[in-house]
Amino acid sequence: MNVLEINNVTKKFGNLVAVRDVSLSVAKGELCAIIGPNGAGKTTFFNLISGFFPPTSGVITFDGRDITKLSTHERVARGMARTFQITEIFPELTVFENVRIATEVAGGYRLRPWINRSEQAKICARVEEALKLVSLETKTDRLVGELAHGDQRSAEIAMALALKPHLLLLDEPTAGMGDQETYQITQLIRRLHRDSNYTIVLIEHDMRVVFHLADRICVLDQGRMLAQGTPQEIAANETVQAAYLGNAA
């Protein structure tokens, strides 16, 4: 069964067509990478999936249900979680507190005037589970703002995991990182995909990351889907090489 189905989606901003008639299917447990040159429409496409923008036309289905008209928070409630190119965290709070906030949101506790002891224990257990998945269990009491960039990104991913997503959307997870931090985040994503079987769609500029992680690569160019295929197929695709990859693969 496909977790995500995008059928002939188009997004126009006035006379500008940012995404044009794009279709994509993502199977359960698959890691799909979206690549393309600057201005290709990648971020707009992600915004359509996560509900920040409504499509001008087309249909988006998630877990077998039409979510085309649902808001971002409604999509989160159904099991979709996203991280951003610029890390979205609460720097003045600890690692544990950041993930606890996401956990409470996922559990519907944020609007509750009080949480009993049993519920608090469940929240703490889920926070600890998420932190262990991203290897931050030894840094729970550190202020997130004091962490290295790679650990901040890991904390943001932990916040997304606390939502118990069926689909994890990662927007440029290695943006602004050096080689060691890029390796750290790449290994984290590999573990989430291969060991925990998360369904992941990511945008990424670093072709080393893309070709090491992805089951399937989708190439956008000028708002259109230029090609889809395995890393080997994309690396050998002359149209993709001419438009984007060059010798990167």
C-alpha positions, 0 to 999 in steps of 0.5 A: 500500500502506498502511504502517499499518492500525489496525482497531477498536482499543480501550484500557481502563484498568479502567472507563475507556475511553481509546480506543474502537473506532478505525480508521485507515489511513496510506498510504506517503508520507502525512502524517496529523495527529491532533487533538482536545481534551485528554483525547481519547485522542491520546497513548494512541492513539500509545502503542498504535501505538508499543507502549507499551500493548497494545490491549484489543481490535483489530488493528494492522498495520505494513508488512503484518504484524500487530504487535499483540502486539509490544513497542516495541523490536520495532516500532522494529526493523521500522522505526517511530520516535517522538519525544515531547512532552517532548524525549528527548535526552542533553543532556550529549552532543554533537549528533553523539554523540546521533545516533550512539547511535541509529545504532548501535542501528539497526545492531545495534552497541550489543551489540557489543564492538568496531566495525571501521573500515569499520563506524565509517565507515558509522555516521559517514556515516549520522549525517551524513546524518541531521544534514543532513536536519535542518540541524544539520550545522554544530552537530555538536560542540555539546552538545545541552543548550546548544542552543535548544529548536527545535534540540534538537527537530531533534536528537531528530528526527535520532535518529529518522531515524537508525533509518531508519524506514518510519513516523515518529511525532511527538508534539507536535513544536512543543510549548513553542515560540515562533513562530520555532521553530515555523516552523523545525520546521514547515519541517523536517517539510515537507521530510521529507514532501515532499522525502524522502517520509517517512510521518508521523503527528503529534499537534499542538495548533497548528492553523496547523501542522496545516492547513499540513502534513497531507494528512489530519486525524483528529479524536479526541474522548472516545476515538472517531474523530469525523471524518477528511478533508482539511484543507478537509473538516475545516475545513468539518465542523460536528461538528468545529467544535462539538467542537473547532475553533471558529474556529481553522481 
